[in-house]
Amino acid sequence: MSHPYYPTDLDIVNYVPNDKSQVELLLTFGTLVVCLSSVLFRWTHSPFRLIWFVLCGLLHCGFELYWLLNLGRIASQNDLLAQLWKEYGKGDSRYMVVDKQLILLESLTIFVYGPLCFITAYLILTKSNRQYFFQLTVSLCHLLSCTQYFLTELPQAIHCDPHPFYFWVYLVAFNAPWVIVPLLCLVQSYQHIHQAFDHARIKNE
């Protein structure tokens, strides 16, 4: 069976079309994010940071781990997570095949960055002074990973559907938060760490 991915000669074995529409999948994913965010919002004095790191942890250790465990088979499956991946694959078809660069990037994300996100979220929740060190570390990891991801696909974007929607929304907009938010977190972390050193210096004078 033919598939909707680019390049069109990509060898995808046993492709099965989604039985849910694009709108259904995007609404389902968006609803899950909103519901989880609304619960976490009440838990801490820094709700947006907590929400960010919990969501990142779940995506890395849940959604992306599913991809790794089902490597090369997702195109033939039709559970919800497989359908979400097949929909996102229109923005980057490398997720539909076995791509060594993606396996390396995603393995780091799943087994290193994901747990660090949960640790950071816990430290935020408990108001630990260590939260800014971990926030700085995870944010640098996210920036590095996202930069490498874009460098392996841009500017040609040969694995992306040529329709502007898939390039600007799926490939660019869906990944942009892992550039924008980490940059903001880096600035905040630097400010707090710098203040801590200043207070320690003044105290010792």
C-alpha positions in Angstrom: 0.0 0.0 0.0 1.2 3.5 -0.8 1.9 5.9 2.0 1.5 9.7 2.4 5.2 10.4 3.5 8.1 12.1 1.8 10.2 11.4 0.0 7.6 9.3 -1.9 10.1 6.5 -2.5 10.6 5.9 1.2 10.3 2.2 2.0 7.7 1.8 4.7 6.5 -1.7 5.2 2.9 -2.7 5.9 1.6 0.9 6.2 -1.9 1.1 7.6 -3.8 4.4 7.3 -5.1 6.1 10.4 -8.7 5.6 11.3 -8.8 8.9 13.1 -8.8 12.2 11.3 -6.1 14.8 11.7 -8.5 17.0 13.6 -9.5 14.2 16.0 -5.8 13.4 16.8 -4.8 17.0 17.3 -7.8 17.6 19.6 -7.2 14.5 21.6 -3.6 15.4 22.2 -4.5 19.0 23.0 -7.2 18.0 25.4 -4.8 15.7 27.3 -2.2 18.5 27.6 -4.8 21.0 28.8 -6.3 18.6 31.3 -2.9 17.7 32.8 -1.9 21.3 32.9 -5.0 22.4 34.7 -4.3 19.8 37.4 -0.7 20.8 37.8 -1.5 24.5 37.8 -2.7 24.4 41.4 0.2 22.5 42.8 3.0 25.1 43.1 4.0 28.7 43.2 5.7 28.1 39.8 3.0 26.4 37.8 4.2 27.1 34.3 7.7 25.6 35.0 6.2 22.6 36.8 3.8 22.0 33.9 6.6 22.3 31.4 9.0 19.9 33.0 6.2 17.3 33.8 4.9 17.5 30.2 8.5 17.1 28.9 9.1 14.1 31.2 5.9 12.4 30.1 6.6 13.1 26.4 10.2 11.8 26.7 9.6 8.8 28.9 6.2 7.9 27.5 5.4 9.1 24.0 9.0 8.9 22.7 9.7 5.7 24.5 6.7 4.1 22.7 8.4 5.1 19.4 11.7 3.5 20.4 10.0 0.3 21.6 8.0 0.1 18.3 10.8 1.2 16.0 10.0 0.3 12.4 6.5 -1.1 13.3 4.5 2.1 14.0 3.4 2.5 10.4 1.6 -0.9 10.6 -0.1 -0.2 14.0 -3.3 1.8 14.8 -3.5 2.4 18.5 -3.7 6.0 19.6 0.0 6.6 20.1 0.8 5.0 16.8 -1.7 7.2 15.0 -0.3 10.3 16.7 3.2 9.3 15.5 2.0 8.6 12.0 0.3 12.0 11.9 3.5 13.7 13.1 5.5 11.6 10.5 4.0 13.9 7.8 6.3 16.5 9.2 9.3 14.2 9.6 9.0 10.8 8.0 12.2 9.5 9.6 10.0 8.5 12.5 8.3 6.0 10.2 11.6 4.1 9.5 14.7 3.1 11.3 16.9 6.2 11.3 20.2 5.9 13.3 20.5 9.7 14.0 17.0 9.8 15.4 17.6 6.7 17.5 20.7 8.3 19.1 18.9 11.6 19.7 15.7 10.0 21.1 17.6 7.6 23.3 19.4 10.5 25.0 16.1 12.2 25.3 14.3 9.2 26.8 16.9 7.9 29.2 18.7 11.1 30.2 16.6 14.2 29.6 13.3 12.6 30.6 14.3 11.6 34.1 16.1 14.9 34.6 12.8 16.6 33.7 11.0 14.7 36.5 13.7 15.5 39.0 13.5 19.2 38.1 9.7 19.1 38.4 10.1 17.5 41.9 12.6 20.1 43.0 10.3 22.9 41.8 7.4 21.3 43.7 9.4 21.0 46.9 10.9 24.5 46.5 14.4 23.1 46.6 17.3 25.5 46.0 18.7 22.9 43.6 15.9 23.4 41.1 17.7 26.1 39.2 20.9 24.0 38.7 18.8 21.1 37.3 16.6 23.5 35.3 19.8 25.0 33.8 21.1 21.5 33.0 17.9 20.2 31.4 17.4 23.4 29.4 20.9 23.1 27.9 20.2 19.5 27.0 17.0 20.4 25.3 18.7 23.2 23.3 21.4 20.9 22.3 19.0 18.1 21.3 16.7 20.4 19.4 19.5 22.1 17.6 20.9 18.8 16.4 17.4 17.7 15.4 16.9 20.8 13.2 20.4 20.5 11.7 19.8 17.0 10.6 16.6 18.0 8.7 16.9 21.7 7.7 17.1 23.5 5.3 16.1 20.9 2.7 13.4 19.2 4.9 13.3 16.3 2.4 11.4 14.2 5.0 8.6 16.7 5.4 5.4 16.9 3.4 5.9 19.9 1.0 2.6 21.5 2.1 3.5 24.6 4.2 1.2 23.4 7.0 3.3 20.4 7.7 6.6 22.3 7.6 5.6 25.3 9.7 3.3 23.6 12.1 4.5 20.0 12.5 8.2 20.4 11.9 8.9 24.0 13.1 6.1 25.0 15.5 5.8 21.6 17.3 9.5 21.7 18.1 10.0 25.4 18.7 9.0 25.2 22.4 12.1 23.2 23.0 14.1 26.2 21.9 12.0 29.1 23.3 11.2 27.7 26.7 14.7 26.4 27.5 16.1 29.8 26.6 13.8 31.5 29.0 14.6 28.9 31.7 18.3 29.5 31.1 17.9 33.2 31.7 15.9 32.6 34.9 18.4 30.0 36.1 21.3 32.3 35.6 19.7 35.1 37.4 18.9 33.0 40.5 22.3 31.3 40.6 24.0 34.7 40.2 21.9 36.1 43.0 22.8 33.1 45.2 26.5 33.7 44.6 26.1 37.4 45.3 24.3 36.7 48.6 27.0 34.2 49.6 29.8 36.7 48.8 28.1 39.5 50.8 27.6 37.1 53.7 31.3 36.2 53.8 32.5 39.7 53.6 
